[in-house]
Amino acid sequence: MTYEPVEIATPGATLVGDRWNGAGATIVLLHAGVCDRRCWREVGARLGASGRDVVAYDRRGFGDVSPPGGPFRHVDDLLAVLDAVSPDAPAWLVGSSMGGEVALDAALEAPERVAGLVLLAPAISGDPEPARRPTTPRRTGSRTQSMPPGRPAHSRNAIGSRSGCGSTGQPSRRDG
C-alpha cells in the first residue's frame, strides 16, 4: 500500500509526513533521533495494508522539516499532528528512542488524546542524569577509550560489533 504526503502547520514550522489512510484508531509513528519518518515506511505500509490509519512525520530538524528557528516543544508539535489527523478520537503512539520520549511526554500531558503507547527503547525526560564514575583511559586494539575502572577492555563496543553497527558488522577481534 502506498502512502500519501501530508503537511501539518504548527506555529513556526510545517511538519511533513506520510499517511496510509485506513479505519479505526489512528496510529502515529515517531522516529528516533538518528533517523526520520522514512524509517517507518515498511511498518506504515504493513499497517496500512491491514486497514489501519497510520501517520509518520518528521520532527523539526529531521528529514524534510527545517531546524527550529526558535523555542518550541516536540510535544506541542505532536499534539498539533493529533489535532490534524485524529481530532475526534485518541490515537495510538508508537515511538522509538527519542520518539518514545515524545510519546511518553504527550501521554502524560494529554492522556485523553492517547489510546495507548508502543515504546521501543524510549528515552525518558525529567530523569536526573546518572552520577558519573571516574574513567581511566584503556587501550583496546588500535583505539584508546575511556572506560570505567574495573570494566574489562574486551567489553567495549560489544553491541556495535555484533549488531552490524560497527564498520564490518562482524564480531571484532579483541586484543587485551
C-alpha positions in Angstrom: 0.0 0.0 0.0 1.3 3.4 -0.9 1.3 6.4 1.3 0.2 10.0 0.5 2.2 13.0 1.7 0.8 15.2 4.4 1.8 18.6 5.7 0.8 19.8 9.1 1.1 23.5 10.0 2.3 24.2 13.5 3.4 27.6 15.0 6.8 28.2 13.4 7.0 25.1 11.2 5.3 22.9 8.7 5.7 19.3 9.6 5.9 16.8 6.7 4.6 13.3 6.9 3.4 10.1 5.2 -0.1 8.8 5.7 -1.7 5.5 5.0 -5.4 6.1 5.1 -7.4 3.4 6.8 -10.0 2.9 9.5 -10.0 2.6 13.3 -7.9 4.4 15.8 -5.1 6.4 14.1 -1.5 5.2 14.8 1.2 7.9 14.8 4.8 6.6 14.3 7.5 8.7 16.0 11.1 8.3 14.7 14.3 8.1 16.8 16.8 11.0 16.9 19.1 9.3 14.4 16.6 9.0 11.5 13.4 10.5 10.1 9.9 9.3 9.1 11.4 7.1 6.3 12.4 4.5 8.9 8.7 3.7 9.4 7.7 3.3 5.8 7.7 -0.5 5.8 5.8 -0.6 9.1 3.4 2.0 7.8 2.8 0.1 4.6 2.1 -3.2 6.5 -0.2 -1.5 9.0 -1.9 0.4 6.1 -2.3 -2.8 4.1 -4.1 -4.3 7.1 -6.6 -1.3 7.0 -5.1 0.8 9.8 -4.9 4.7 9.6 -1.2 5.4 10.0 0.9 8.6 10.0 4.6 9.0 10.3 6.0 12.6 10.3 9.4 14.3 10.5 10.1 16.3 13.6 11.7 19.7 13.4 15.3 19.4 12.1 14.8 15.9 10.7 14.1 14.8 7.1 12.1 17.4 5.2 11.5 19.7 8.1 13.8 22.7 8.7 15.6 23.0 12.1 13.7 25.2 14.6 14.1 28.9 14.3 13.3 29.5 18.0 12.0 27.8 21.1 9.4 25.0 20.6 8.4 21.7 22.2 8.2 18.4 20.3 5.1 17.6 22.4 3.3 20.7 21.1 4.1 19.6 17.5 2.8 16.1 18.2 -0.4 17.5 19.7 -0.8 19.6 16.5 -0.4 16.4 14.5 -3.1 14.7 16.5 -5.4 17.7 16.0 -4.9 17.3 12.2 -5.1 13.5 11.8 -7.3 12.4 14.7 -9.2 15.4 16.0 -12.1 13.4 17.5 -10.5 10.3 18.9 -7.4 9.3 20.8 -4.5 7.9 18.8 -2.0 5.2 19.3 1.5 6.5 19.6 4.4 4.3 18.5 7.8 5.7 19.4 11.4 4.6 19.0 14.1 6.1 21.3 13.6 9.9 21.2 10.2 9.4 19.5 9.3 7.2 22.5 10.2 10.1 24.8 7.9 12.5 22.9 5.1 9.9 23.0 5.5 9.4 26.8 5.6 13.2 27.4 2.4 13.6 25.3 0.7 10.8 27.2 1.5 12.5 30.5 0.4 15.9 29.3 -2.7 15.0 27.4 -3.8 11.4 28.4 -7.2 11.9 26.8 -5.5 12.2 23.4 -3.7 8.9 23.6 -5.3 5.5 23.1 -2.1 3.6 24.0 1.6 3.6 23.7 4.1 1.2 22.0 7.6 2.2 23.0 10.9 0.9 21.6 13.8 1.7 23.9 12.4 5.1 24.8 14.4 7.9 26.2 12.8 9.4 29.3 12.7 13.1 30.1 12.7 14.6 33.6 15.0 11.9 35.0 18.2 13.3 36.5 21.5 12.5 34.8 23.2 9.5 36.5 26.2 10.2 38.6 29.4 9.9 36.5 32.0 7.5 37.6 35.6 8.5 37.1 37.1 7.0 33.9 40.6 5.9 33.0 42.0 5.5 29.5 42.2 1.9 28.4 43.9 0.6 25.3 41.7 -1.7 23.2 43.1 -2.9 19.9 44.2 0.2 18.0 41.9 2.6 19.9 42.2 4.2 23.3 38.9 4.7 25.0 37.8 6.0 28.4 36.3 3.2 30.4 35.1 2.9 34.0 37.7 1.4 36.3 37.4 -2.3 36.6 35.5 -2.8 33.4 37.2 -5.3 31.1 38.7 -3.8 28.0 37.1 -6.5 25.8 33.6 -5.3 26.8 33.9 -2.2 24.7 31.5 -1.9 21.8 30.2 -5.5 22.2 26.8 -4.3 20.9 28.1 -2.4 17.9 30.5 -5.1 16.8 27.8 -7.8 17.0 24.8 -5.9 15.7 26.1 -4.6 12.4 26.5 -1.1 13.9 30.3 -1.4 13.6 32.3 -0.9 10.5 32.1 -4.5 9.3 29.1 -5.9 11.2 31.3 -8.9 12.2 32.4 -9.5 15.8 35.7 -7.7 16.3 38.9 -9.4 17.4 39.6 -8.4 20.9 43.2 -7.6 21.9 43.8 -7.4 25.5 
